[in-house]
Amino acid sequence: MTDTAPALDRHMLEALVCPVTHAALHYDAVRQELVSRPAGLAFPIRSGIPIMLIDEARQIKADD
């Protein structure tokens, strides 16, 4: 078994938008998150599946 997280499909990333602002998301491979800078939220990716629920998102600071 490897320690690397599964890669996120580029086409899926292009199709997903922030559920709050409808802005594009930025993939953070290190933290395994999809980041919405306008909303200040980071949505987790678990087992290769983006969790796009606002209640599951982490609030981020502008300098993150």
PQR file with spaces between the fields and no chain letter, atoms N, CA, C, O and H, PARSE charges and radii, in Angstrom:
ATOM       1  N    MET     1       0.848   -1.185    0.000 -0.4000 1.5000
ATOM       2  CA   MET     1       0.000    0.000    0.000 -0.0000 2.0000
ATOM       3  C    MET     1       0.890    1.244    0.000  0.5500 1.7000
ATOM       4  O    MET     1       1.931    1.252    0.657 -0.5500 1.4000
ATOM       5  N    THR     2       0.505    2.276   -0.713 -0.4000 1.5000
ATOM       6  CA   THR     2       1.317    3.482   -0.817 -0.0000 2.0000
ATOM       7  C    THR     2       0.732    4.596    0.046  0.5500 1.7000
ATOM       8  O    THR     2      -0.443    4.568    0.410 -0.5500 1.4000
ATOM       9  H    THR     2      -0.340    2.269   -1.246  0.4000 1.0000
ATOM      10  N    ASP     3       1.567    5.566    0.363 -0.4000 1.5000
ATOM      11  CA   ASP     3       1.138    6.688    1.203 -0.0000 2.0000
ATOM      12  C    ASP     3       0.591    7.854    0.388  0.5500 1.7000
ATOM      13  O    ASP     3       0.107    8.831    0.961 -0.5500 1.4000
ATOM      14  H    ASP     3       2.522    5.589    0.067  0.4000 1.0000
ATOM      15  N    THR     4       0.659    7.768   -0.925 -0.4000 1.5000
ATOM      16  CA   THR     4       0.201    8.883   -1.743 -0.0000 2.0000
ATOM      17  C    THR     4      -1.313    8.841   -1.903  0.5500 1.7000
ATOM      18  O    THR     4      -1.918    7.772   -1.990 -0.5500 1.4000
ATOM      19  H    THR     4       1.051    6.974   -1.390  0.4000 1.0000
ATOM      20  N    ALA     5      -1.904   10.019   -1.938 -0.4000 1.5000
ATOM      21  CA   ALA     5      -3.352   10.127   -2.115 -0.0000 2.0000
ATOM      22  C    ALA     5      -3.688    9.946   -3.592  0.5500 1.7000
ATOM      23  O    ALA     5      -2.864   10.272   -4.447 -0.5500 1.4000
ATOM      24  H    ALA     5      -1.412   10.887   -1.867  0.4000 1.0000
ATOM      25  N    PRO     6      -4.859    9.443   -3.909 -0.5600 1.5000
ATOM      26  CA   PRO     6      -5.237    9.296   -5.309  0.2800 2.0000
ATOM      27  C    PRO     6      -5.313   10.660   -5.983  0.5500 1.7000
ATOM      28  O    PRO     6      -5.747   11.644   -5.383 -0.5500 1.4000
ATOM      29  N    ALA     7      -4.884   10.698   -7.237 -0.4000 1.5000
ATOM      30  CA   ALA     7      -4.903   11.954   -7.985 -0.0000 2.0000
ATOM      31  C    ALA     7      -6.342   12.332   -8.310  0.5500 1.7000
ATOM      32  O    ALA     7      -7.182   11.474   -8.583 -0.5500 1.4000
ATOM      33  H    ALA     7      -4.531    9.899   -7.724  0.4000 1.0000
ATOM      34  N    LEU     8      -6.603   13.620   -8.274 -0.4000 1.5000
ATOM      35  CA   LEU     8      -7.941   14.111   -8.609 -0.0000 2.0000
ATOM      36  C    LEU     8      -8.032   14.259  -10.124  0.5500 1.7000
ATOM      37  O    LEU     8      -7.140   14.828  -10.753 -0.5500 1.4000
ATOM      38  H    LEU     8      -5.920   14.316   -8.052  0.4000 1.0000
ATOM      39  N    ASP     9      -9.095   13.754  -10.695 -0.4000 1.5000
ATOM      40  CA   ASP     9      -9.295   13.824  -12.137 -0.0000 2.0000
ATOM      41  C    ASP     9      -9.418   15.278  -12.584  0.5500 1.7000
ATOM      42  O    ASP     9     -10.216   16.043  -12.042 -0.5500 1.4000
ATOM      43  H    ASP     9      -9.820   13.291  -10.184  0.4000 1.0000
ATOM      44  N    ARG    10      -8.623   15.642  -13.569 -0.4000 1.5000
ATOM      45  CA   ARG    10      -8.598   17.029  -14.055 -0.0000 2.0000
ATOM      46  C    ARG    10      -9.963   17.466  -14.579  0.5500 1.7000
ATOM      47  O    ARG    10     -10.359   18.614  -14.376 -0.5500 1.4000
ATOM      48  H    ARG    10      -7.975   15.022  -14.009  0.4000 1.0000
ATOM      49  N    HIS    11     -10.681   16.581  -15.244 -0.4000 1.5000
ATOM      50  CA   HIS    11     -12.000   16.935  -15.788 -0.0000 2.0000
ATOM      51  C    HIS    11     -13.017   17.173  -14.672  0.5500 1.7000
ATOM      52  O    HIS    11     -13.876   18.049  -14.778 -0.5500 1.4000
ATOM      53  H    HIS    11     -10.360   15.648  -15.409  0.4000 1.0000
ATOM      54  N    MET    12     -12.910   16.384  -13.603 -0.4000 1.5000
ATOM      55  CA   MET    12     -13.810   16.594  -12.466 -0.0000 2.0000
ATOM      56  C    MET    12     -13.515   17.951  -11.824  0.5500 1.7000
ATOM      57  O    MET    12     -14.436   18.684  -11.466 -0.5500 1.4000
ATOM      58  H    MET    12     -12.213   15.672  -13.517  0.4000 1.0000
ATOM      59  N    LEU    13     -12.231   18.282  -11.681 -0.4000 1.5000
ATOM      60  CA   LEU    13     -11.855   19.565  -11.086 -0.0000 2.0000
ATOM      61  C    LEU    13     -12.389   20.729  -11.915  0.5500 1.7000
ATOM      62  O    LEU    13     -12.847   21.727  -11.360 -0.5500 1.4000
ATOM      63  H    LEU    13     -11.483   17.687  -11.973  0.4000 1.0000
ATOM      64  N    GLU    14     -12.332   20.609  -13.222 -0.4000 1.5000
ATOM      65  CA   GLU    14     -12.838   21.682  -14.089 -0.0000 2.0000
ATOM      66  C    GLU    14     -14.349   21.847  -13.969  0.5500 1.7000
ATOM      67  O    GLU    14     -14.867   22.946  -14.165 -0.5500 1.4000
ATOM      68  H    GLU    14     -11.959   19.798  -13.673  0.4000 1.0000
ATOM      69  N    ALA    15     -15.055   20.774  -13.652 -0.4000 1.5000
ATOM      70  CA   ALA    15     -16.524   20.817  -13.570 -0.0000 2.0000
ATOM      71  C    ALA    15     -17.015   21.322  -12.218  0.5500 1.7000
ATOM      72  O    ALA    15     -18.117   21.863  -12.124 -0.5500 1.4000
ATOM      73  H    ALA    15     -14.634   19.881  -13.493  0.4000 1.0000
ATOM      74  N    LEU    16     -16.207   21.150  -11.165 -0.4000 1.5000
ATOM      75  CA   LEU    16     -16.644   21.544   -9.822 -0.0000 2.0000
ATOM      76  C    LEU    16     -16.459   23.036   -9.592  0.5500 1.7000
ATOM      77  O    LEU    16     -15.482   23.631  -10.047 -0.5500 1.4000
ATOM      78  H    LEU    16     -15.312   20.710  -11.241  0.4000 1.0000
ATOM      79  N    VAL    17     -17.407   23.628   -8.881 -0.4000 1.5000
ATOM      80  CA   VAL    17     -17.311   25.030   -8.471 -0.0000 2.0000
ATOM      81  C    VAL    17     -17.674   25.116   -6.996  0.5500 1.7000
ATOM      82  O    VAL    17     -18.256   24.190   -6.431 -0.5500 1.4000
ATOM      83  H    VAL    17     -18.200   23.144   -8.512  0.4000 1.0000
ATOM      84  N    CYS    18     -17.332   26.211   -6.398 -0.4000 1.5000
ATOM      85  CA   CYS    18     -17.660   26.439   -4.994 -0.0000 2.0000
ATOM      86  C    CYS    18     -19.182   26.492   -4.835  0.5500 1.7000
ATOM      87  O    CYS    18     -19.854   27.212   -5.574 -0.5500 1.4000
ATOM      88  H    CYS    18     -16.859   26.963   -6.858  0.4000 1.0000
ATOM      89  N    PRO    19     -19.730   25.738   -3.880 -0.5600 1.5000
ATOM      90  CA   PRO    19     -21.185   25.773   -3.685  0.2800 2.0000
ATOM      91  C    PRO    19     -21.688   27.093   -3.096  0.5500 1.7000
ATOM      92  O    PRO    19     -22.891   27.352   -3.113 -0.5500 1.4000
ATOM      93  N    VAL    20     -20.796   27.920   -2.582 -0.4000 1.5000
ATOM      94  CA   VAL    20     -21.188   29.199   -1.993 -0.0000 2.0000
ATOM      95  C    VAL    20     -21.132   30.315   -3.034  0.5500 1.7000
ATOM      96  O    VAL    20     -22.102   31.050   -3.217 -0.5500 1.4000
ATOM      97  H    VAL    20     -19.819   27.709   -2.568  0.4000 1.0000
ATOM      98  N    THR    21     -19.982   30.439   -3.721 -0.4000 1.5000
ATOM      99  CA   THR    21     -19.764   31.567   -4.629 -0.0000 2.0000
ATOM     100  C    THR    21     -19.859   31.194   -6.104  0.5500 1.7000
ATOM     101  O    THR    21     -19.937   32.074   -6.961 -0.5500 1.4000
ATOM     102  H    THR    21     -19.194   29.842   -3.572  0.4000 1.0000
ATOM     103  N    HIS    22     -19.852   29.910   -6.404 -0.4000 1.5000
ATOM     104  CA   HIS    22     -19.830   29.393   -7.777 -0.0000 2.0000
ATOM     105  C    HIS    22     -18.542   29.765   -8.505  0.5500 1.7000
ATOM     106  O    HIS    22     -18.489   29.747   -9.734 -0.5500 1.4000
ATOM     107  H    HIS    22     -19.788   29.195   -5.708  0.4000 1.0000
ATOM     108  N    ALA    23     -17.513   30.099   -7.747 -0.4000 1.5000
ATOM     109  CA   ALA    23     -16.197   30.412   -8.312 -0.0000 2.0000
ATOM     110  C    ALA    23     -15.402   29.127   -8.526  0.5500 1.7000
ATOM     111  O    ALA    23     -15.729   28.079   -7.969 -0.5500 1.4000
ATOM     112  H    ALA    23     -17.555   30.113   -6.748  0.4000 1.0000
ATOM     113  N    ALA    24     -14.361   29.225   -9.336 -0.4000 1.5000
ATOM     114  CA   ALA    24     -13.471   28.084   -9.583 -0.0000 2.0000
ATOM     115  C    ALA    24     -12.760   27.686   -8.291  0.5500 1.7000
ATOM     116  O    ALA    24     -12.530   28.515   -7.410 -0.5500 1.4000
ATOM     117  H    ALA    24     -14.095   30.076   -9.788  0.4000 1.0000
ATOM     118  N    LEU    25     -12.422   26.413   -8.199 -0.4000 1.5000
ATOM     119  CA   LEU    25     -11.720   25.885   -7.035 -0.0000 2.0000
ATOM     120  C    LEU    25     -10.271   25.602   -7.393  0.5500 1.7000
ATOM     121  O    LEU    25      -9.958   25.288   -8.542 -0.5500 1.4000
ATOM     122  H    LEU    25     -12.610   25.740   -8.914  0.4000 1.0000
ATOM     123  N    HIS    26      -9.399   25.711   -6.422 -0.4000 1.5000
ATOM     124  CA   HIS    26      -7.978   25.423   -6.605 -0.0000 2.0000
ATOM     125  C    HIS    26      -7.639   24.161   -5.826  0.5500 1.7000
ATOM     126  O    HIS    26      -7.976   24.036   -4.649 -0.5500 1.4000
ATOM     127  H    HIS    26      -9.653   25.966   -5.489  0.4000 1.0000
ATOM     128  N    TYR    27      -6.968   23.228   -6.494 -0.4000 1.5000
ATOM     129  CA   TYR    27      -6.631   21.942   -5.901 -0.0000 2.0000
ATOM     130  C    TYR    27      -5.349   22.059   -5.090  0.5500 1.7000
ATOM     131  O    TYR    27      -4.309   22.444   -5.623 -0.5500 1.4000
ATOM     132  H    TYR    27      -6.695   23.330   -7.451  0.4000 1.0000
ATOM     133  N    ASP    28      -5.417   21.732   -3.818 -0.4000 1.5000
ATOM     134  CA   ASP    28      -4.245   21.682   -2.941 -0.0000 2.0000
ATOM     135  C    ASP    28      -3.929   20.205   -2.729  0.5500 1.7000
ATOM     136  O    ASP    28      -4.559   19.539   -1.907 -0.5500 1.4000
ATOM     137  H    ASP    28      -6.262   21.419   -3.384  0.4000 1.0000
ATOM     138  N    ALA    29      -2.945   19.695   -3.479 -0.4000 1.5000
ATOM     139  CA   ALA    29      -2.597   18.271   -3.441 -0.0000 2.0000
ATOM     140  C    ALA    29      -1.994   17.867   -2.107  0.5500 1.7000
ATOM     141  O    ALA    29      -2.187   16.737   -1.660 -0.5500 1.4000
ATOM     142  H    ALA    29      -2.433   20.236   -4.146  0.4000 1.0000
ATOM     143  N    VAL    30      -1.270   18.768   -1.469 -0.4000 1.5000
ATOM     144  CA   VAL    30      -0.626   18.450   -0.196 -0.0000 2.0000
ATOM     145  C    VAL    30      -1.668   18.227    0.893  0.5500 1.7000
ATOM     146  O    VAL    30      -1.598   17.246    1.634 -0.5500 1.4000
ATOM     147  H    VAL    30      -1.112   19.686   -1.833  0.4000 1.0000
ATOM     148  N    ARG    31      -2.626   19.130    0.988 -0.4000 1.5000
ATOM     149  CA   ARG    31      -3.660   19.028    2.027 -0.0000 2.0000
ATOM     150  C    ARG    31      -4.870   18.216    1.591  0.5500 1.7000
ATOM     151  O    ARG    31      -5.763   17.946    2.395 -0.5500 1.4000
ATOM     152  H    ARG    31      -2.683   19.927    0.387  0.4000 1.0000
ATOM     153  N    GLN    32      -4.903   17.824    0.312 -0.4000 1.5000
ATOM     154  CA   GLN    32      -6.040   17.105   -0.253 -0.0000 2.0000
ATOM     155  C    GLN    32      -7.334   17.872   -0.006  0.5500 1.7000
ATOM     156  O    GLN    32      -8.264   17.398    0.647 -0.5500 1.4000
ATOM     157  H    GLN    32      -4.178   18.044   -0.340  0.4000 1.0000
ATOM     158  N    GLU    33      -7.346   19.095   -0.568 -0.4000 1.5000
ATOM     159  CA   GLU    33      -8.499   19.978   -0.431 -0.0000 2.0000
ATOM     160  C    GLU    33      -8.747   20.714   -1.737  0.5500 1.7000
ATOM     161  O    GLU    33      -7.839   20.898   -2.548 -0.5500 1.4000
ATOM     162  H    GLU    33      -6.591   19.480   -1.098  0.4000 1.0000
ATOM     163  N    LEU    34      -9.980   21.128   -1.924 -0.4000 1.5000
ATOM     164  CA   LEU    34     -10.344   22.055   -2.981 -0.0000 2.0000
ATOM     165  C    LEU    34     -10.623   23.388   -2.308  0.5500 1.7000
ATOM     166  O    LEU    34     -11.490   23.487   -1.439 -0.5500 1.4000
ATOM     167  H    LEU    34     -10.718   20.979   -1.266  0.4000 1.0000
ATOM     168  N    VAL    35      -9.885   24.409   -2.714 -0.4000 1.5000
ATOM     169  CA   VAL    35      -9.917   25.697   -2.029 -0.0000 2.0000
ATOM     170  C    VAL    35     -10.712   26.718   -2.829  0.5500 1.7000
ATOM     171  O    VAL    35     -10.497   26.905   -4.027 -0.5500 1.4000
ATOM     172  H    VAL    35      -9.181   24.328   -3.419  0.4000 1.0000
ATOM     173  N    SER    36     -11.633   27.372   -2.136 -0.4000 1.5000
ATOM     174  CA   SER    36     -12.372   28.499   -2.695 -0.0000 2.0000
ATOM     175  C    SER    36     -11.869   29.754   -1.989  0.5500 1.7000
ATOM     176  O    SER    36     -12.272   30.047   -0.863 -0.5500 1.4000
ATOM     177  H    SER    36     -11.807   27.221   -1.163  0.4000 1.0000
ATOM     178  N    ARG    37     -11.002   30.478   -2.648 -0.4000 1.5000
ATOM     179  CA   ARG    37     -10.453   31.698   -2.031 -0.0000 2.0000
ATOM     180  C    ARG    37     -11.511   32.764   -1.810  0.5500 1.7000
ATOM     181  O    ARG    37     -11.505   33.407   -0.760 -0.5500 1.4000
ATOM     182  H    ARG    37     -10.674   30.240   -3.563  0.4000 1.0000
ATOM     183  N    PRO    38     -12.438   32.984   -2.774 -0.5600 1.5000
ATOM     184  CA   PRO    38     -13.477   34.005   -2.537  0.2800 2.0000
ATOM     185  C    PRO    38     -14.349   33.704   -1.313  0.5500 1.7000
ATOM     186  O    PRO    38     -14.760   34.627   -0.610 -0.5500 1.4000
ATOM     187  N    ALA    39     -14.631   32.435   -1.053 -0.4000 1.5000
ATOM     188  CA   ALA    39     -15.479   32.057    0.086 -0.0000 2.0000
ATOM     189  C    ALA    39     -14.659   31.868    1.358  0.5500 1.7000
ATOM     190  O    ALA    39     -15.212   31.856    2.458 -0.5500 1.4000
ATOM     191  H    ALA    39     -14.297   31.685   -1.624  0.4000 1.0000
ATOM     192  N    GLY    40     -13.338   31.721    1.211 -0.4000 1.5000
ATOM     193  CA   GLY    40     -12.499   31.473    2.374 -0.0000 2.0000
ATOM     194  C    GLY    40     -12.712   30.081    2.950  0.5500 1.7000
ATOM     195  O    GLY    40     -12.633   29.883    4.162 -0.5500 1.4000
ATOM     196  H    GLY    40     -12.889   31.730    0.317  0.4000 1.0000
ATOM     197  N    LEU    41     -12.986   29.108    2.063 -0.4000 1.5000
ATOM     198  CA   LEU    41     -13.268   27.745    2.498 -0.0000 2.0000
ATOM     199  C    LEU    41     -12.389   26.747    1.753  0.5500 1.7000
ATOM     200  O    LEU    41     -12.016   26.963    0.600 -0.5500 1.4000
ATOM     201  H    LEU    41     -13.050   29.269    1.078  0.4000 1.0000
ATOM     202  N    ALA    42     -12.066   25.653    2.433 -0.4000 1.5000
ATOM     203  CA   ALA    42     -11.343   24.545    1.821 -0.0000 2.0000
ATOM     204  C    ALA    42     -12.166   23.280    2.029  0.5500 1.7000
ATOM     205  O    ALA    42     -12.457   22.895    3.161 -0.5500 1.4000
ATOM     206  H    ALA    42     -12.369   25.477    3.370  0.4000 1.0000
ATOM     207  N    PHE    43     -12.534   22.640    0.930 -0.4000 1.5000
ATOM     208  CA   PHE    43     -13.359   21.440    0.968 -0.0000 2.0000
ATOM     209  C    PHE    43     -12.457   20.210    0.927  0.5500 1.7000
ATOM     210  O    PHE    43     -11.591   20.113    0.057 -0.5500 1.4000
ATOM     211  H    PHE    43     -12.297   22.952    0.010  0.4000 1.0000
ATOM     212  N    PRO    44     -12.645   19.269    1.854 -0.5600 1.5000
ATOM     213  CA   PRO    44     -11.757   18.110    1.913  0.2800 2.0000
ATOM     214  C    PRO    44     -12.001   17.131    0.772  0.5500 1.7000
ATOM     215  O    PRO    44     -13.095   17.053    0.213 -0.5500 1.4000
ATOM     216  N    ILE    45     -10.948   16.389    0.445 -0.4000 1.5000
ATOM     217  CA   ILE    45     -11.051   15.287   -0.505 -0.0000 2.0000
ATOM     218  C    ILE    45     -10.722   14.029    0.292  0.5500 1.7000
ATOM     219  O    ILE    45      -9.628   13.906    0.843 -0.5500 1.4000
ATOM     220  H    ILE    45     -10.059   16.452    0.899  0.4000 1.0000
ATOM     221  N    ARG    46     -11.659   13.108    0.352 -0.4000 1.5000
ATOM     222  CA   ARG    46     -11.468   11.874    1.124 -0.0000 2.0000
ATOM     223  C    ARG    46     -11.565   10.678    0.184  0.5500 1.7000
ATOM     224  O    ARG    46     -12.572   10.492   -0.500 -0.5500 1.4000
ATOM     225  H    ARG    46     -12.548   13.208   -0.096  0.4000 1.0000
ATOM     226  N    SER    47     -10.521    9.881    0.158 -0.4000 1.5000
ATOM     227  CA   SER    47     -10.465    8.689   -0.715 -0.0000 2.0000
ATOM     228  C    SER    47     -10.742    9.060   -2.166  0.5500 1.7000
ATOM     229  O    SER    47     -11.386    8.306   -2.895 -0.5500 1.4000
ATOM     230  H    SER    47      -9.703   10.033    0.714  0.4000 1.0000
ATOM     231  N    GLY    48     -10.248   10.233   -2.583 -0.4000 1.5000
ATOM     232  CA   GLY    48     -10.419   10.680   -3.957 -0.0000 2.0000
ATOM     233  C    GLY    48     -11.752   11.310   -4.260  0.5500 1.7000
ATOM     234  O    GLY    48     -12.023   11.647   -5.412 -0.5500 1.4000
ATOM     235  H    GLY    48      -9.724   10.845   -1.990  0.4000 1.0000
ATOM     236  N    ILE    49     -12.609   11.483   -3.244 -0.4000 1.5000
ATOM     237  CA   ILE    49     -13.948   12.048   -3.446 -0.0000 2.0000
ATOM     238  C    ILE    49     -14.043   13.426   -2.791  0.5500 1.7000
ATOM     239  O    ILE    49     -13.887   13.538   -1.575 -0.5500 1.4000
ATOM     240  H    ILE    49     -12.389   11.209   -2.307  0.4000 1.0000
ATOM     241  N    PRO    50     -14.297   14.478   -3.580 -0.5600 1.5000
ATOM     242  CA   PRO    50     -14.460   15.811   -3.005  0.2800 2.0000
ATOM     243  C    PRO    50     -15.735   15.882   -2.163  0.5500 1.7000
ATOM     244  O    PRO    50     -16.806   15.477   -2.616 -0.5500 1.4000
ATOM     245  N    ILE    51     -15.618   16.387   -0.962 -0.4000 1.5000
ATOM     246  CA   ILE    51     -16.763   16.555   -0.063 -0.0000 2.0000
ATOM     247  C    ILE    51     -17.158   18.030   -0.146  0.5500 1.7000
ATOM     248  O    ILE    51     -16.539   18.884    0.488 -0.5500 1.4000
ATOM     249  H    ILE    51     -14.748   16.716   -0.594  0.4000 1.0000
ATOM     250  N    MET    52     -18.190   18.315   -0.928 -0.4000 1.5000
ATOM     251  CA   MET    52     -18.562   19.690   -1.239 -0.0000 2.0000
ATOM     252  C    MET    52     -19.672   20.215   -0.327  0.5500 1.7000
ATOM     253  O    MET    52     -20.531   20.981   -0.763 -0.5500 1.4000
ATOM     254  H    MET    52     -18.693   17.621   -1.443  0.4000 1.0000
ATOM     255  N    LEU    53     -19.649   19.803    0.924 -0.4000 1.5000
ATOM     256  CA   LEU    53     -20.631   20.257    1.903 -0.0000 2.0000
ATOM     257  C    LEU    53     -20.045   21.409    2.710  0.5500 1.7000
ATOM     258  O    LEU    53     -18.918   21.323    3.197 -0.5500 1.4000
ATOM     259  H    LEU    53     -18.952   19.180    1.278  0.4000 1.0000
ATOM     260  N    ILE    54     -20.799   22.469    2.846 -0.4000 1.5000
ATOM     261  CA   ILE    54     -20.323   23.647    3.569 -0.0000 2.0000
ATOM     262  C    ILE    54     -19.990   23.287    5.015  0.5500 1.7000
ATOM     263  O    ILE    54     -19.024   23.807    5.573 -0.5500 1.4000
ATOM     264  H    ILE    54     -21.715   22.539    2.450  0.4000 1.0000
ATOM     265  N    ASP    55     -20.772   22.412    5.621 -0.4000 1.5000
ATOM     266  CA   ASP    55     -20.525   22.001    7.011 -0.0000 2.0000
ATOM     267  C    ASP    55     -19.219   21.230    7.178  0.5500 1.7000
ATOM     268  O    ASP    55     -18.672   21.182    8.280 -0.5500 1.4000
ATOM     269  H    ASP    55     -21.557   21.990    5.168  0.4000 1.0000
ATOM     270  N    GLU    56     -18.716   20.633    6.113 -0.4000 1.5000
ATOM     271  CA   GLU    56     -17.469   19.857    6.157 -0.0000 2.0000
ATOM     272  C    GLU    56     -16.252   20.707    5.797  0.5500 1.7000
ATOM     273  O    GLU    56     -15.116   20.276    5.994 -0.5500 1.4000
ATOM     274  H    GLU    56     -19.161   20.673    5.219  0.4000 1.0000
ATOM     275  N    ALA    57     -16.481   21.905    5.273 -0.4000 1.5000
ATOM     276  CA   ALA    57     -15.379   22.763    4.822 -0.0000 2.0000
ATOM     277  C    ALA    57     -14.626   23.380    5.997  0.5500 1.7000
ATOM     278  O    ALA    57     -15.175   23.617    7.073 -0.5500 1.4000
ATOM     279  H    ALA    57     -17.404   22.255    5.113  0.4000 1.0000
ATOM     280  N    ARG    58     -13.354   23.625    5.741 -0.4000 1.5000
ATOM     281  CA   ARG    58     -12.481   24.285    6.711 -0.0000 2.0000
ATOM     282  C    ARG    58     -12.380   25.753    6.329  0.5500 1.7000
ATOM     283  O    ARG    58     -12.180   26.079    5.159 -0.5500 1.4000
ATOM     284  H    ARG    58     -12.908   23.433    4.867  0.4000 1.0000
ATOM     285  N    GLN    59     -12.516   26.643    7.312 -0.4000 1.5000
ATOM     286  CA   GLN    59     -12.335   28.063    7.028 -0.0000 2.0000
ATOM     287  C    GLN    59     -10.847   28.342    6.895  0.5500 1.7000
ATOM     288  O    GLN    59     -10.036   27.848    7.678 -0.5500 1.4000
ATOM     289  H    GLN    59     -12.678   26.378    8.262  0.4000 1.0000
ATOM     290  N    ILE    60     -10.499   29.145    5.888 -0.4000 1.5000
ATOM     291  CA   ILE    60      -9.098   29.489    5.670 -0.0000 2.0000
ATOM     292  C    ILE    60      -8.895   30.981    5.813  0.5500 1.7000
ATOM     293  O    ILE    60      -9.824   31.778    5.680 -0.5500 1.4000
ATOM     294  H    ILE    60     -11.158   29.547    5.252  0.4000 1.0000
ATOM     295  N    LYS    61      -7.666   31.329    6.085 -0.4000 1.5000
ATOM     296  CA   LYS    61      -7.290   32.732    6.174 -0.0000 2.0000
ATOM     297  C    LYS    61      -6.811   33.183    4.804  0.5500 1.7000
ATOM     298  O    LYS    61      -6.462   32.353    3.964 -0.5500 1.4000
ATOM     299  H    LYS    61      -6.912   30.682    6.193  0.4000 1.0000
ATOM     300  N    ALA    62      -6.791   34.466    4.575 -0.4000 1.5000
ATOM     301  CA   ALA    62      -6.374   35.017    3.287 -0.0000 2.0000
ATOM     302  C    ALA    62      -4.934   34.660    2.953  0.5500 1.7000
ATOM     303  O    ALA    62      -4.587   34.565    1.776 -0.5500 1.4000
ATOM     304  H    ALA    62      -7.074   35.140    5.257  0.4000 1.0000
ATOM     305  N    ASP    63      -4.087   34.461    3.954 -0.4000 1.5000
ATOM     306  CA   ASP    63      -2.675   34.180    3.692 -0.0000 2.0000
ATOM     307  C    ASP    63      -2.351   32.698    3.568  0.5500 1.7000
ATOM     308  O    ASP    63      -1.184   32.353    3.387 -0.5500 1.4000
ATOM     309  H    ASP    63      -4.369   34.539    4.910  0.4000 1.0000
ATOM     310  N    ASP    64      -3.339   31.805    3.657 -0.4000 1.5000
ATOM     311  CA   ASP    64      -3.106   30.355    3.504 -0.0000 2.0000
ATOM     312  C    ASP    64      -2.810   29.983    2.086  0.5500 1.7000
ATOM     313  O    ASP    64      -2.591   28.808    1.790 -0.5500 1.4000
ATOM     314  H    ASP    64      -4.288   32.085    3.803  0.4000 1.0000
